[in-house]
């Protein structure tokens, strides 16, 4: 079975299908909300500006 680590606390999550993890990529609602709070407070942010070239690369990755 595939495994991932919770993006906030690092707890290992094992799943058969992504839909088995209701708070994916987090282990719980608590971790999801704490992470959201960090974004709102500005502690998580994207440092690099998104150029049209970079956006095209990201969109290409999504379709592969």
C-alpha positions as CSV (number, residue, x, y, z in Angstrom):
1,X,0.0,0.0,0.0
2,X,1.2,3.5,-0.7
3,X,2.3,5.7,2.2
4,X,2.8,9.4,2.7
5,X,3.7,11.6,5.7
6,X,1.3,14.2,7.0
7,X,2.4,17.5,5.7
8,X,2.1,19.1,9.2
9,X,3.1,16.5,11.9
10,X,4.9,13.9,9.8
11,X,2.7,11.0,10.9
12,X,2.9,8.2,8.3
13,X,-0.4,7.5,6.5
14,X,-1.1,4.3,4.7
15,X,-3.9,4.1,2.2
16,X,-5.3,2.1,-0.7
17,X,-7.0,5.1,-2.4
18,X,-6.6,8.8,-1.8
19,X,-10.3,9.0,-1.0
20,X,-9.5,6.8,2.1
21,X,-7.8,9.9,3.6
22,X,-10.5,12.5,4.2
23,X,-8.0,15.2,5.1
24,X,-5.3,14.4,2.5
25,X,-2.5,15.3,2.6
26,X,-3.0,15.7,6.3
27,X,-3.7,13.0,9.0
28,X,-6.5,15.0,10.6
29,X,-8.7,18.1,10.5
30,X,-6.5,19.5,13.3
31,X,-3.3,19.3,11.2
32,X,-5.2,20.7,8.2
33,X,-6.4,23.7,10.1
34,X,-3.0,24.4,11.7
35,X,-1.4,24.4,8.3
36,X,-4.1,26.8,7.0
37,X,-3.5,29.1,9.9
38,X,0.2,29.2,9.0
39,X,-0.7,30.3,5.5
40,X,-3.1,33.0,6.8
41,X,-0.5,34.3,9.2
42,X,2.1,34.5,6.4
43,X,4.4,31.9,7.9
44,X,4.0,29.8,4.7
45,X,4.5,31.7,1.5
46,X,5.7,31.3,-2.0
47,X,8.9,33.2,-2.4
48,X,9.4,33.0,-6.2
49,X,7.1,35.0,-8.4
50,X,5.1,33.0,-10.9
51,X,6.2,33.9,-14.4
52,X,4.2,32.9,-17.5
53,X,6.9,30.4,-18.3
54,X,6.8,28.8,-14.9
55,X,3.0,28.6,-15.0
56,X,3.2,26.9,-18.4
57,X,5.7,24.3,-16.9
58,X,3.4,23.7,-13.9
59,X,0.3,23.2,-16.2
60,X,2.3,20.8,-18.4
61,X,3.3,18.7,-15.3
62,X,-0.4,18.6,-14.2
63,X,-1.4,17.0,-17.5
64,X,1.3,14.3,-17.6
